[in-house]
Amino acid sequence: MKQIRNTLFACSLLAAACLPSFALAEDVVAVDTKTLAPLGAEWRDENPYAGQAEAIKIGEDAFAENCARCHGLQAKSGGVAPDLRLLDRDCIDLTNAEQKQACFKETDKYFLFSIRNGKVRNGNVYMPPFGEYLKQEAMWAIKAYLASLRTNQI
């Protein structure tokens, strides 16, 4: 029982250390996306950079700078925040191609909404919004990187 209590205490300290540091705008690291095709002002519903090597490289750097302190290096969460390698796990096993594509599109929308607006429940900020700080190109590059880390390939 004491070990469980100590583990929970350690996790809560880690979470407390993580969340406030992300909440500050000056902690967000700008992402250089000039080598990616510009997407314009209208926000996309699907990742236009899916599978593109340059986007994956940019996304990896952007994730390491802006997301890894809570979601873990290479998106391997230590339990503080969700393991983003599993983000679209429900889509992987679908056999109908049309349903699979719709599932990935829905996951892309959810991902983008989450980054732009953050995660708040009952007034508690679990993830601050990045919509004012990261461009659409950077967000989709991060998603391309996460898709490259899938534990079960399609």
URCOR-V861820 format. One record per pair of residues at least 6 apart in sequence whose ideal C-beta (glycine too) atoms are under 6 Angstrom apart, sorted by the first residue. I is the first residue (numbers start at 1). J is the second residue. D is the distance in whole Angstrom. If there is no record, write none. Layout:
((I:J:D) (I:J:D))
//
This chain:
((14:80:6) (15:80:5) (18:69:6) (18:70:5) (18:80:6) (21:27:6) (22:128:5) (23:128:5) (28:66:6) (28:133:4) (29:65:4) (29:66:6) (31:62:4) (31:138:4) (33:137:4) (33:138:6) (35:54:6) (36:55:6) (36:137:5) (39:136:5) (39:137:6) (43:136:6) (45:109:5) (46:105:5) (46:108:5) (47:108:5) (47:140:5) (47:143:5) (49:55:3) (49:140:5) (49:141:6) (49:144:5) (50:144:6) (55:141:4) (55:144:4) (56:144:5) (56:145:5) (56:148:5) (58:141:4) (59:141:4) (59:142:4) (59:144:5) (59:145:3) (60:145:5) (62:138:5) (62:141:6) (62:142:5) (63:142:5) (63:145:6) (70:80:5) (70:81:4) (71:77:6) (71:81:5) (71:84:5) (72:78:5) (75:84:4) (75:85:5) (75:146:6) (75:149:5) (77:83:4) (84:146:5) (85:149:5) (85:151:6) (88:104:6) (88:107:4) (91:100:6) (91:103:4) (91:104:5) (92:152:5) (92:154:6) (94:100:4) (94:103:6) (111:143:5) (112:139:6) (115:130:5) (115:139:5) (116:131:4) (117:129:5) (118:127:5) (118:128:5) (118:129:4) (119:126:4) (119:127:4))
//
